Amino acid sequence: MSWQAYIDTSLVGTGHIAKGAIISAAGDSAWATSADLQIKPEEMKAISAIVSGDSAAKDKAFAEGLFVGGERYVMARAEDRSIYARSGRNGVAVAKTKQAIVIGQHGEAQVAGNASSTVEGLADYLIGQGY
């Protein structure tokens, strides 16, 4: 399956994610994105730093917000490999694999827990595939 197919079927296709992206674990390139989601290079670097264990990057995001696609989200939690942040009733879930970072945005009609589970599930699958 292509990286774009993972976005289209395993994220957005579930109905739990409105927009998605898969970026490199280093945060230096986008492998696939939803057509209406443009993640800036500095946003990718910040996300990569947080899920890679950079406490200064995590502290900055908790203080100033996490930006994804130009939208500011308030950090709700950042754990070993995952992040969840909210902007009103919208949210973003992030999960890191060995080589990639899966990002899923949900809208107000979607359930945050389902969105997080969908992103984590795809990340777990990719880890099982060696990514």
C-alpha positions as CSV (number, residue, x, y, z in Angstrom):
1,M,0.0,0.0,0.0
2,S,1.3,3.5,-0.8
3,W,1.7,6.1,2.0
4,Q,-1.2,8.1,0.5
5,A,-3.4,5.0,0.6
6,Y,-2.7,4.7,4.4
7,I,-4.0,8.3,4.7
8,D,-7.0,7.8,2.5
9,T,-8.1,4.4,3.9
10,S,-6.6,3.8,7.3
11,L,-7.0,7.3,8.6
12,V,-9.6,9.4,6.8
13,G,-11.4,6.4,5.4
14,T,-12.3,5.2,9.0
15,G,-14.6,8.3,9.5
16,H,-12.7,9.1,12.8
17,I,-10.1,11.4,11.1
18,A,-10.9,14.5,9.0
19,K,-7.4,15.1,7.7
20,G,-4.1,13.1,8.1
21,A,-0.5,13.0,7.3
22,I,2.5,10.7,7.6
23,I,5.9,12.4,8.0
24,S,9.4,11.2,8.5
25,A,10.4,10.5,12.1
26,A,13.2,13.1,11.6
27,G,10.5,15.7,10.8
28,D,12.3,16.7,7.5
29,S,9.7,15.5,4.9
30,A,6.0,14.7,4.4
31,W,5.5,11.2,2.9
32,A,1.7,11.7,2.4
33,T,-1.0,14.2,3.4
34,S,-4.6,14.9,2.9
35,A,-5.1,17.4,0.1
36,D,-6.3,20.1,2.5
37,L,-3.6,19.7,5.1
38,Q,-0.3,21.5,4.6
39,I,2.1,20.9,7.4
40,K,4.9,23.5,7.5
41,P,8.6,22.4,7.9
42,E,8.9,24.1,11.3
43,E,5.7,22.3,12.5
44,M,7.1,18.9,11.4
45,K,10.4,19.6,13.2
46,A,8.5,20.6,16.4
47,I,6.3,17.4,16.3
48,S,9.4,15.3,15.7
49,A,11.3,16.8,18.6
50,I,8.4,16.2,21.0
51,V,7.8,12.6,20.2
52,S,11.6,12.0,20.1
53,G,11.8,13.0,23.8
54,D,13.0,16.6,23.6
55,S,11.7,18.0,26.9
56,A,12.4,21.7,25.8
57,A,10.3,21.2,22.7
58,K,7.5,19.6,24.8
59,D,7.6,22.4,27.3
60,K,7.5,25.0,24.6
61,A,4.4,23.3,23.0
62,F,2.7,23.1,26.4
63,A,3.4,26.8,26.9
64,E,2.7,28.2,23.4
65,G,0.7,25.5,21.7
66,L,1.3,22.9,19.0
67,F,0.8,24.1,15.4
68,V,-0.4,21.7,12.7
69,G,-1.3,23.0,9.3
70,G,-1.1,26.5,10.6
71,E,-3.7,25.9,13.3
72,R,-2.8,26.2,17.0
73,Y,-3.8,23.4,19.3
74,V,-3.5,23.4,23.1
75,M,-1.5,20.4,24.3
76,A,-3.5,18.0,26.3
77,R,-0.9,15.2,26.7
78,A,2.5,14.2,25.4
79,E,3.6,10.7,26.2
80,D,6.5,8.5,25.0
81,R,5.6,8.3,21.4
82,S,2.3,10.2,21.2
83,I,0.7,13.6,21.5
84,Y,-2.9,14.7,21.8
85,A,-3.9,18.4,21.5
86,R,-7.2,20.3,21.2
87,S,-8.5,23.4,19.5
88,G,-12.0,23.9,20.8
89,R,-13.9,20.8,19.7
90,N,-11.3,19.9,17.1
91,G,-8.2,17.9,17.9
92,V,-5.0,16.3,16.6
93,A,-3.5,13.0,17.5
94,V,0.1,12.1,16.8
95,A,2.0,8.8,17.1
96,K,5.6,7.9,16.3
97,T,6.9,4.7,14.7
98,K,10.5,3.8,14.1
99,Q,10.7,5.7,10.8
100,A,7.5,7.7,10.6
101,I,5.1,10.0,12.5
102,V,1.3,9.5,11.9
103,I,-0.8,12.7,12.3
104,G,-4.6,12.7,12.4
105,Q,-6.9,15.7,12.8
106,H,-10.5,15.3,13.9
107,G,-13.4,17.7,13.6
108,E,-16.1,18.5,16.1
109,A,-18.4,15.7,14.8
110,Q,-15.7,13.1,15.5
111,V,-14.8,11.5,18.9
112,A,-11.4,12.3,20.2
113,G,-10.8,8.9,21.7
114,N,-11.7,7.2,18.4
115,A,-9.3,9.6,16.5
116,S,-6.5,8.8,18.9
117,S,-7.1,5.0,18.7
118,T,-7.1,5.2,14.9
119,V,-3.8,7.0,14.8
120,E,-2.2,4.7,17.4
121,G,-3.6,1.7,15.5
122,L,-2.0,2.7,12.2
123,A,1.3,3.5,14.0
124,D,1.2,0.0,15.7
125,Y,0.6,-1.6,12.3
126,L,3.5,0.3,10.7
127,I,5.8,-0.7,13.5
128,G,4.7,-4.3,12.9
129,Q,5.7,-3.8,9.2
130,G,9.1,-2.6,10.1
131,Y,8.4,1.1,9.8
